[in-house]
Amino acid sequence: MPRPRRDELIARYNFAIDQFQIEALDALDRGDSVLVAAPTGSGKTLVAEYAIESARRQGQRAFYTAPIKALSNQKFNDLVELYGRDKVGLLTGDNAVNGDAQIVVMTTEVLRNMIYARSRALDDLGVVVLDEVHFIQDSFRGPVWEEVIIHLPRAVKLV
């Protein structure tokens, strides 16, 4: 599949793209992973959605992880608005909705468990968004992020 054109992917946003976003999109276009640290409301979501759309257009899956179920549910609803209910799944400890979708929102623990179980869901995975990655400093839950980062296949981009 052809690589998506950046202007098509960001056309849905009605604001000017910031320099940090341009640099992150450039890195993703090169095939690199990115770490975006910016204040709430500054546009980190644009980078995540760009990575998801790029993977989707290349026929790959995209996983969006969040540390808590409430945030997972919120992001699921946001992505359903963008792509439709048939294209987005949700996997938390309580819910399993369309888990075979091309875009799946899940808690970070669910992804870690998939990795350890060598789930076939990882076979065509192109990108993982690790939302709220600052949880890596949490003494109880931080190791989950570390395990995901360490054990994901090298070809999978991290955002």
C-alpha positions, 0 to 999 in steps of 0.5 A: 500500500502507498504511504499516506500523504501528510496533508491528507492526514492532518487536513481534519485539524483546524489549527496550524501545526506546531514545530514539535508536531512537524518534527514528530511526523517527520520522524514517523515518516522516516520509520522512527519511534517518537517520544512527545513530551508537551503540556496538556492540550498542546497537540500530542494527540495529533501525533498519535492519530497520525501514527494510527492513520499511517499504520491503517493506510499501510494495512497494519494494525494500531494499538492505543494503550492507556493506563486506566479503563476510563481513559481507554473508554474515552479514547475508544469513543474518540476513535470511533468518531473518526473511523466508525465502530466497525474499525475500532476495538476496545480491550480492558479487563472489563470489556472486549469489543471488536478486539480484531479491529484494525485499531484497538484501544486497550490498557497497557496491561492487556498489551503486556499480556498479549506480548507474553502470550505471543498473541497473533494480534501482534503479527500485523501490528505497525504502531503502539501509542503508549499514552500517559507513558510517565506512568513508567516512573510508578513503582507499582505499574511502571514495569508494565510500560518497561515490559511492553517497550522491551518486548514488542517486536522491533518493527513496531513503532512506538509513540 
